[in-house]
Structures are given as structure tokens and as C-alpha cells.
Amino acid sequence: MSSSYYQPEDLARFTEMSKTKPEAFDNFMKWYAGAMEAGEVDAKTKALIALAVAFAIQEPYCIDSYASKCTDLGWTPEEMCEAVNVAASIRGGGTIAHWVQACNTMERKG
């Protein structure tokens, strides 16, 4: 039995959704491809952004995919780690910023 809910080999099954709802899957893939192609931001940088976001949302399949892609594109482990650290700090800051919600609640009760 595996020790993880997420199995790396399951990433290859990503397209299986297209069998159930082909149009929806096709629309997603077009949107995704467009978002990832070079524009004002080059494709290499977009891959690094995707890696950082994957860590921030804790999505293991994207972490695997983009760690591999970033390595292939020439990003160093140090650069990837720095990008992930930025994502983590922004996510942490967002958590702390929501303290205002608790303050609002306490003030309404006060």
C-alpha cells in the first residue's frame, strides 16, 4: 500500500476527464495553453510562477510537473526555492492579514 494519497503516475491520467466532458476539458486546455505561452512575460518565467503557485495551493501534481519543467528550462534549485519562499511568504501574509476579520467580529460583540 502506498504512503501517499497522490500518486505520481496518476498525473498521466489527467486527460481522462476529457472522456466525460470533452468540451469542458478542451476549453480548459485552451485557456491553460494560452495562459502559459510567452507574452509580456516569457514562458520560462511563467513556469517558475506556476511552480510557486503550485506550492502555495499545495497541488502535488503541479509541483511535480513544474519542478521538472523548471529544471528542464534551466532554473536552479536555488532560484526555485526562492520563488517558493516568496509564494509562502505571500500566503502567510494573507493569513495574518485576515486577523482584521477576527477584530471586526470581536468589535461587533464588544
ABEGO torsion letter per residue (X at the ends): XBABABBAAAAAAAAAAAAABAAAAAAAAAAAAAAABBBABBAAAAAAAAAAAAAAAGBAAAAAAAAAAAAAAGBBAAAAAAAAAAAAAAAAAAAAAAAAAAAAAAAAAX
